[in-house]
Amino acid sequence: MLKKWYGIILILLSFTMVFVSCTKEEEGTGPTLTFKSGTSGGDYIYLSQDTVLTVKHPFMLGIRAKTTSDKNLASIKIERKLEVVNVINILNKELSTPSFELDTLLKTNSDEGTEDFFCTVTDRNDMSTTIHFSVTTIPADPMITWYENINLGSYTSPVPQLFSTHSGETFNFDEVNDSTSLQDLIDWVYFHGSETYGHTLASPSAEIVDQIYPDDITQWESINRKTTKFKKITSMTGSHFFAIEDKEDLLVVIENQNINWENASHIFSQYYSTPGGFQTGNVIAFKTSAGRFGLIHIKSVTEGAINGESSIRLDIVIEDE
């Protein structure tokens, strides 16, 4: 009787072992899936782990997937989720190959926060693998400088006539004439001239400055007389001007004007320039001797002033040095 039961137990154990073995074989393993790391051919960094980057920062997302069975891959899905609320599908693609690679250039979100990137690949055995990393976005250096409510006066006004984009300061000629270091900082001069010129911004090198301020500008070292250039942007308003957030925005605005800076003028004048006009809300592009680009927004203009007594107020944005 004991031998009989022993035989039955052995039979049951053998069936159990076969069942467990078959279960493990059916489970198998999912496809291999990895993020690429290092630097792409375009010098963009591949992200493969949790990291912190500035907003709107470009990066590469690269993946490698490969089946681990005799079945091909079936699909791949890549999603980005901002604060686990806003879900964007980067890729949702059916596959029928044993392996798959992808490289795509992305940018971090334009807002601060945490964004999760998920990649899932599934094979024809309905086995899947998911990998993930997070990107925390922080504010970026805008790489521009704002100067607001800059007050400049004409030749008989007590308000300073000279402006420096380096520091955002205004100066009188009396302060600068004997200082070569200060002369080297001045990017433009303001005056309100005759019916030929009207309200005018001029680089220190412009010939008209010799006529308006002959006793002052002739004391300057010629090498210090900057060659700033100007061009009015007729398609831009104050609201567009103040919508600029960073250097990229600033340069895009200026580049879209297709300005020929080689032939641009060293003065911008209400009457002499084309296009001219010098009204509140007008926007003027400029390029300094150092090659820095910026925009001037005319905030206010004194009306009816005579004998060089007029003054203006400007808002200025310029790319950082």
C-alpha positions in Angstrom: 0.0 0.0 0.0 2.8 2.4 0.9 4.6 1.6 -2.4 1.4 2.4 -4.3 1.1 5.9 -2.7 4.8 6.5 -3.3 4.3 5.9 -7.0 1.3 8.2 -7.2 3.2 11.0 -5.5 6.1 10.6 -8.0 3.7 10.9 -10.9 2.1 14.0 -9.4 5.4 15.7 -8.8 6.5 15.0 -12.4 3.3 16.6 -13.7 3.9 19.6 -11.5 7.5 20.1 -12.7 6.3 19.9 -16.3 3.6 22.5 -15.6 6.0 25.0 -13.9 8.5 24.5 -16.6 6.0 25.3 -19.3 4.7 28.3 -17.4 8.2 29.9 -17.2 8.8 29.2 -20.9 5.5 30.9 -21.8 6.3 33.9 -19.6 9.6 34.6 -21.3 11.1 38.1 -21.1 10.2 41.4 -22.7 12.2 43.1 -25.4 15.4 44.9 -24.5 15.0 48.7 -24.4 17.6 51.3 -23.6 18.0 55.1 -23.9 21.1 56.3 -25.8 23.6 58.4 -23.9 26.5 60.6 -24.8 26.4 63.3 -27.6 24.8 63.2 -31.0 26.5 64.1 -34.2 25.0 67.6 -33.9 26.5 68.1 -30.5 23.2 67.7 -28.7 23.3 65.6 -25.4 21.2 62.4 -25.2 19.2 62.3 -22.0 19.0 58.9 -20.4 18.4 59.6 -16.7 16.7 62.2 -14.4 18.2 65.6 -14.9 17.7 69.3 -14.5 17.7 71.7 -17.5 16.6 75.2 -18.3 13.3 75.8 -20.1 13.3 75.4 -23.9 16.6 73.6 -23.8 17.3 71.3 -26.8 18.2 67.7 -26.2 18.3 64.3 -28.0 16.0 61.4 -27.2 17.5 58.2 -28.5 16.3 54.6 -28.0 17.4 51.1 -29.0 14.9 48.2 -28.8 15.4 44.5 -29.7 13.3 41.4 -29.3 14.5 38.6 -27.0 12.4 35.9 -28.7 11.8 34.5 -32.1 8.9 37.1 -32.5 9.3 40.6 -33.9 8.6 43.8 -32.2 5.0 44.9 -32.5 4.8 48.5 -31.4 6.6 51.4 -29.7 5.1 54.3 -27.8 6.8 57.4 -26.4 5.0 59.9 -24.2 5.9 63.1 -22.3 3.8 64.1 -19.3 4.1 67.5 -17.7 3.3 67.3 -14.0 1.4 64.0 -14.7 -1.4 66.0 -16.3 -0.6 67.2 -19.8 0.2 64.1 -21.9 1.8 64.4 -25.3 2.4 61.5 -27.7 5.9 61.8 -29.2 5.6 58.5 -31.1 3.0 55.8 -31.4 4.1 53.4 -34.1 3.4 49.8 -35.1 6.5 47.6 -35.8 7.3 44.4 -37.5 11.0 44.1 -37.2 13.3 42.3 -34.7 15.0 45.7 -33.7 14.3 49.4 -33.8 16.3 52.6 -33.2 15.2 56.2 -32.9 16.8 59.6 -32.6 14.7 62.7 -32.2 15.6 66.3 -31.3 13.3 67.7 -28.6 13.2 70.8 -26.3 12.3 70.9 -22.7 9.1 72.5 -21.7 8.7 76.3 -21.9 7.4 76.4 -18.3 9.0 75.4 -15.0 8.1 72.0 -13.6 8.8 68.3 -13.9 8.2 66.4 -17.1 8.3 62.6 -17.4 9.3 60.8 -20.5 8.1 57.2 -20.9 9.0 54.7 -23.7 7.3 51.4 -24.0 8.1 48.7 -26.6 5.9 45.5 -27.1 6.7 42.3 -29.0 4.5 39.8 -30.9 4.3 37.7 -27.7 2.5 40.7 -26.1 5.5 41.2 -23.8 6.5 44.8 -23.1 9.3 46.8 -21.5 9.1 50.4 -20.3 11.8 52.8 -19.4 11.6 56.3 -18.1 13.4 59.5 -17.1 12.3 62.9 -15.7 13.4 66.4 -16.6 13.0 69.3 -14.1 12.9 72.6 -15.9 14.2 75.8 -14.3 14.3 79.4 -15.6 17.0 80.1 -18.2 19.2 83.2 -18.4 17.3 85.3 -21.0 20.7 86.7 -22.2 19.2 90.1 -22.8 19.2 93.4 -20.8 16.3 95.8 -20.5 16.7 99.6 -19.9 13.4 101.3 -19.4 12.3 105.0 -19.3 15.7 106.3 -20.5 15.5 110.1 -20.7 17.6 112.0 -23.3 17.6 115.7 -24.1 18.6 117.8 -27.1 21.5 120.3 -27.2 20.0 123.1 -25.0 18.1 120.8 -22.7 19.5 120.1 -19.2 18.7 116.4 -19.8 21.8 114.3 -20.9 22.3 113.7 -24.6 24.4 110.5 -24.6 23.6 106.9 -23.9 25.6 103.7 -23.2 24.2 100.3 -23.9 27.0 98.8 -21.8 25.6 100.2 -18.5 22.3 101.8 -19.4 23.6 105.2 -18.2 23.1 108.6 -19.7 25.8 111.3 -19.9 26.3 114.9 -20.7 29.1 115.9 -23.0 30.8 117.7 -20.2 31.2 114.4 -18.3 32.6 112.6 -21.3 34.8 115.0 -23.3 37.8 114.6 -21.1 37.4 110.9 -20.4 38.5 108.5 -23.2 37.2 105.6 -21.1 33.7 107.1 -21.0 33.8 108.1 -24.7 34.4 104.4 -25.5 31.1 103.5 -23.8 28.8 105.9 -25.8 26.6 104.3 -28.4 24.4 107.2 -29.5 23.7 110.8 -29.2 20.2 112.5 -29.3 19.2 115.8 -30.7 16.2 117.6 -32.2 17.3 119.4 -35.2 15.8 121.5 -38.0 13.0 120.4 -40.4 15.7 118.4 -42.2 16.2 116.0 -39.3 13.7 116.5 -36.4 14.1 114.0 -33.6 17.3 112.1 -34.2 19.5 109.3 -32.8 23.0 109.3 -34.2 26.1 107.3 -33.6 29.0 109.4 -32.3 30.8 108.8 -35.6 28.0 110.3 -37.7 29.0 113.6 -39.5 25.8 115.3 -38.3 27.1 115.1 -34.7 30.0 117.3 -35.7 27.5 119.9 -36.9 25.2 119.8 -33.9 27.9 119.4 -31.2 31.0 120.9 -32.8 32.6 122.1 -29.6 32.2 118.7 -27.9 32.5 115.8 -30.2 35.8 117.2 -31.8 37.4 116.7 -28.4 36.9 112.9 -28.6 39.4 110.4 -29.8 38.3 109.3 -33.2 38.8 105.7 -32.3 36.2 106.1 -29.5 33.5 107.5 -31.8 31.2 104.4 -32.1 29.5 103.4 -35.4 26.1 102.3 -34.2 23.6 101.6 -37.0 19.8 102.0 -36.9 16.8 100.8 -38.9 13.1 101.5 -38.1 10.8 98.4 -37.9 7.5 99.5 -39.3 5.7 96.2 -38.6 6.3 96.2 -34.9 4.4 97.8 -32.0 5.0 98.3 -28.4 3.1 95.2 -27.4 5.4 93.1 -29.6 8.4 94.8 -28.2 7.5 94.0 -24.6 6.6 90.4 -25.5 10.3 89.6 -26.1 11.4 87.1 -23.4 15.0 86.2 -24.3 17.8 86.6 -26.8 16.3 84.1 -29.2 13.1 86.1 -29.4 15.1 89.3 -29.9 17.3 88.0 -32.7 14.4 86.3 -34.5 12.5 89.6 -34.6 15.5 91.5 -36.0 16.5 88.7 -38.5 13.0 88.6 -39.9 13.3 92.2 -41.0 16.1 91.2 -43.5 18.0 94.4 -42.7 21.1 95.0 -44.7 23.3 96.2 -41.9 26.3 96.8 -44.2 24.3 99.6 -45.8 22.3 100.7 -42.7 22.6 104.3 -41.6 24.5 105.7 -38.6 21.6 107.9 -37.8 17.8 107.5 -37.4 16.0 110.7 -38.1 12.4 111.7 -37.9 12.5 113.4 -41.3 15.8 112.3 -42.9 15.5 108.5 -42.6 13.5 106.1 -44.8 11.2 105.0 -43.3 11.2 107.9 -40.9 8.8 109.2 -38.2 9.5 109.5 -34.5 6.3 108.8 -32.7 5.3 107.2 -29.4 5.2 103.4 -29.9 7.7 103.3 -32.8 10.4 100.6 -32.7 13.9 101.0 -34.1 16.4 98.2 -34.5 20.1 98.9 -33.9 23.5 97.2 -34.1 26.4 98.5 -32.0 30.0 98.7 -33.0 30.6 95.5 -31.0 28.1 93.7 -33.1 25.4 93.5 -30.4 21.8 93.8 -31.6 18.9 95.5 -29.9 15.6 97.3 -30.2 14.5 100.8 -29.1 10.9 101.6 -28.2 9.9 105.3 -28.3 8.0 105.7 -25.0 7.4 109.5 -25.3 8.4 112.6 -27.2 8.0 116.2 -26.1 5.9 118.0 -28.6 6.4 121.7 -29.6 9.8 122.1 -28.0 12.0 124.7 -29.8 15.7 125.7 -29.9 17.0 122.2 -28.9 15.0 122.0 -25.7 13.1 118.8 -26.6 13.6 115.4 -24.8 12.5 111.8 -25.4 12.0 108.7 -23.3 13.1 105.3 -24.6 12.8 101.7 -23.6 15.7 99.5 -24.8 16.4 95.8 -25.0 19.8 94.5 -26.1 21.5 91.1 -26.2 24.0 90.6 -23.4 27.7 91.1 -24.0 
